[in-house]
């Protein structure tokens, strides 16, 4: 499995670097937020909590922590977010002495899968709803954050229960698992939405995907 995970991670990174989208991360006005984001997310990935009396296996490798993948996609886009997540994984893996398999699992499960899910949700919102500041913050921040946890977690649960439940020793208490997932996903969405709103209002240069002309033009034309 390590070889397969390594191959998938390599293909994902090759795709992320295959055009110039990732260069948004090295813009002078954005670089500070990128470095701070990598540091903050590295700390968040080392802070975990579990429900009292609940086996950690019930989360299918997921725990109470801020993933941050959805927020990075909302701020920078999918490819730059994957590049940042790879950097976070590498730094945390070195500091925490993770094995290669653990690092790949973190990168793919807590990074790539939520990021791709969030990107899909944001594209759906962008195609169906008008360009509005509230839609950007609530849809790209909160809704995408919630679904970026729920969808990958459900897919992983189905996969593990179908193929590896005896070997992995996974909890079959779906009620506990569902309660945990709800709490985890809404926490992720709330933090993502709150931070995105703060950055858009006070540090718009840190959010290259947000454009005043695109999201505020209708509101500005209606002002007296």
Secondary structure in CASP SS format (residue, H / E / C, confidence):
PFRMAT SS
TARGET T0000
AUTHOR 0000-0000-0000
METHOD secondary structure of the structure
MODEL  1
X C 1.00
X H 1.00
X H 1.00
X H 1.00
X H 1.00
X H 1.00
X H 1.00
X H 1.00
X H 1.00
X H 1.00
X H 1.00
X H 1.00
X H 1.00
X H 1.00
X H 1.00
X H 1.00
X C 1.00
X C 1.00
X C 1.00
X H 1.00
X H 1.00
X H 1.00
X H 1.00
X H 1.00
X H 1.00
X H 1.00
X C 1.00
X H 1.00
X H 1.00
X H 1.00
X H 1.00
X H 1.00
X H 1.00
X H 1.00
X H 1.00
X H 1.00
X H 1.00
X H 1.00
X H 1.00
X H 1.00
X H 1.00
X H 1.00
X H 1.00
X H 1.00
X C 1.00
X C 1.00
X C 1.00
X C 1.00
X E 1.00
X C 1.00
X C 1.00
X C 1.00
X C 1.00
X C 1.00
X C 1.00
X H 1.00
X H 1.00
X H 1.00
X H 1.00
X C 1.00
X C 1.00
X C 1.00
X C 1.00
X E 1.00
X C 1.00
X C 1.00
X C 1.00
X C 1.00
X H 1.00
X H 1.00
X H 1.00
X H 1.00
X H 1.00
X H 1.00
X H 1.00
X H 1.00
X C 1.00
X H 1.00
X H 1.00
X H 1.00
X H 1.00
X H 1.00
X H 1.00
X H 1.00
X H 1.00
X H 1.00
X H 1.00
X H 1.00
X H 1.00
X H 1.00
X H 1.00
X H 1.00
X H 1.00
X H 1.00
X H 1.00
X H 1.00
X C 1.00
X C 1.00
X C 1.00
X H 1.00
X H 1.00
X H 1.00
X H 1.00
X H 1.00
X H 1.00
X H 1.00
X H 1.00
X H 1.00
X H 1.00
X H 1.00
X H 1.00
X H 1.00
X H 1.00
X H 1.00
X H 1.00
X H 1.00
X H 1.00
X H 1.00
X H 1.00
X H 1.00
X H 1.00
X H 1.00
X H 1.00
X H 1.00
X H 1.00
X H 1.00
X H 1.00
X H 1.00
X C 1.00
X C 1.00
X C 1.00
X C 1.00
X H 1.00
X H 1.00
X H 1.00
X H 1.00
X H 1.00
X H 1.00
X H 1.00
X H 1.00
X H 1.00
X H 1.00
X H 1.00
X H 1.00
X H 1.00
X H 1.00
X H 1.00
X H 1.00
X H 1.00
X H 1.00
X H 1.00
X H 1.00
X H 1.00
X H 1.00
X H 1.00
X H 1.00
X H 1.00
X H 1.00
X H 1.00
X H 1.00
X H 1.00
X H 1.00
X H 1.00
X C 1.00
X H 1.00
X H 1.00
X H 1.00
X H 1.00
X C 1.00
X C 1.00
X C 1.00
X C 1.00
X C 1.00
X H 1.00
X H 1.00
X H 1.00
X H 1.00
X H 1.00
X H 1.00
X H 1.00
X H 1.00
X H 1.00
X H 1.00
X H 1.00
X H 1.00
X H 1.00
X H 1.00
X H 1.00
X H 1.00
X H 1.00
X H 1.00
X H 1.00
X H 1.00
X H 1.00
X H 1.00
X H 1.00
X H 1.00
X H 1.00
X H 1.00
X H 1.00
X H 1.00
X H 1.00
X C 1.00
X H 1.00
X H 1.00
X H 1.00
X C 1.00
X C 1.00
X C 1.00
X C 1.00
X C 1.00
X H 1.00
X H 1.00
X H 1.00
X H 1.00
X C 1.00
X H 1.00
X H 1.00
X H 1.00
X H 1.00
X H 1.00
X C 1.00
X C 1.00
X C 1.00
END
